[in-house]
Amino acid sequence: MAKDDKNAPEEEHDDQGASPKEQLLEACRGNNLELLHEILENTTTGLDAFLNDSRNSLGETALHVCVKYGNYEILDTLLDQEGLEVDPLSRMEDETPLHFAARHTSEDKDVGAHMVDLLVEAGADPRLKNRGQQKPIDLVDPTCESAREHLTKAEAEIARENILRMEQPFDVDDDDEAGSGPASDSE
């Protein structure tokens, strides 16, 4: 009889169905846009934390999972969510979804390149390296020119923005002018 009691909570859990996290990851894996929309509509608070923190057993987020399976419509929908982190690292290889998209170009050039474009446009950083010190461009199929070109342009744009930021004149507050501050207090 005690054995039956131990099984009761497990059976109750089975009756409850999949958790919201499991449903999210399944929607991303199975390209189930209807389920994803249902999850997004029913998550009223903390949606960004829910999306960013939900991971599978490999430490991959919803973004990683949809990209891994080439589900670009799911990716596009997720990227529309406010507060979504576009550069989360997987726990296994410290890879971003952009690494996964670049790798997907070997499986399907068009889908992989489209996902690379979507991620870069959403602000994914093409300079980030994985545990093997590879950037996403290092993982792109050599014959997929469109993904290579988009990653190269994105890196160049980031470098250009950094140079422009360094060339901006340094703003000096009136309070920081010579003669003020702690050194002048000792006079």
N, C-alpha and C positions, 0 to 999 in steps of 0.2 A: 504494500500500500504506500509506503514511503517513496518508493520508486515512482509511482504515479504522480505524487505531489511534486516531485522534482521536475517532472516533465510538464506540468501544468503551465508554468510561466512561459516556457518555450513555445508551447502550442498556442498560447494567447498571443505571443509576439507574431507567430506565423499568420494568425487570423487578421492581424492588423495590417498586413501588407508591407510594401516597401516604404522605407523612410523617405522624407523629402529629398535628402542627399542622394539616396540610391535612385530615386526617380529622376533627379536632375542628371546624374551621370548616365543613366540608361537613355534618357532623351538625347543626350549628346552623342552617345555611342550608336544608338539606333536611328539617328536622323529623324526623331519624332518631334517635329515642330509644334504639333498640336499639344503634346504633353508639356513641352517647354513653355509655351504660352500660358497654359493652365498653372504651372508652377510659378511663373513670374506674376500672374494675376493674384494668386492666393498667398504670396509672400508679401505681407503688408508692411512689415518693419524689418530693417536690417538686411535688405536684399543684397546690397553690395558685400556685406560680411558673409552672408550665406553663399553667394557665388564665389567669392575669393577663398573661402575656407573649406568648401566641400572638395574632398580629394578621394581618389580611389586608393586601393592598397599599394599602388606604386608611387603614390604621392603626386599624382597628376590631377590638376584642376579640371573643371568643366571645359575650359578653353583647350587645354592639352588634349582632352579626350575627343572633342569634336574635330579638332585638326588631325589627330592621329588617324581617324576614320574617314577623313576627307569630306566632312559634313559642313560645307561652307555656308549653307543657309542658317544652320544653327549658330555657326561662328558669327555671322553677320548680325543675328538677333542678339547674341550675348554682347557683342561689341557696342550695341546701342544702349546698354544698361549703364546708368550713371554710377560712378565709383568702382567700376570693374578694373582690376589690376591687369594690364596687358602683358606684363613681363614677369609673371610668377615663375619660380623655378621648380622643376620636378625634383623630387627627393632622390631619385636614382642617379641621374646624370647631371643635375643642375642645368637642365635645359628649359628654355622658354617655349611658349607655343610657336614662336617664330622659328626656332630650331626644328620643331616638329613639321611645320609647313614647308620649310626648305627641304627637309628629308623626304617629304611626300612628293616632291617633284620627280623623284626616281620611280614612284609608283604610277603617278598620273601628272604629267607636266602641266596641263591646263588647270586642273583643280589645285595643284600645289602652288602654281604661280598666282592664281586668283587669291588663295588664302594668304600668301606672302603679301600681296598688294593690300588686302583688307587689314592685316595686322599692322603693316607699316603706316598706312593712312590713319590708323587708330592710335599711333604713337609708340608702337613697339620699337625697341632699341636694337638695331642690327649690329651694334658693336659688342654686345654681351657675349661672353664666351662660356661654353659648357665646361664640365669637369675635365674633358679632354683638350681644353684650350682651343676649341673650334668655335668660330662665329657661324651664324646661320649660312652665310655665303659659302662657307667651306663644305656645307652639307648638300648644297643644291646640285642636282643632276647637271653635269657639264654641258649637256645639250639644251638645257632650259635657259635660253638667253633672256627671256622676259623677266624671270625671277632674279637672275644675276644682275640685270640692268637696274631693276627696281631697288635691290639691296644696295648696290653701289651708289646710286643717286641718293638714297636715304642717308647713307653714311657721309657722303659729301655735303649734304644739306646740314647735317648735325655739326660737322666740322666748320662749315661756313658760319653757322649761327654762333658757335663758340668763339670764333675769331672776331665776329662783330661785337659780341658781348665784351671781349677783352679790349676792344678799341673804344668802347664807350668811355667818355670822361668820367672820372671819379667824382661823385657828388660829395661835397664837403658841407656838413651842417654848420650853421653859424656857431653852434656851441663848441665845435671842434677846432675853431681857429686858434692860431698861435696865441699864447698868453693866457689861455683858459685851461681848465682841467686841473688834475691833481698836482702837476708840477708848479703851477702858479699859486696854489694854496699855501705852499711852504714859505712864500716870500714874506 
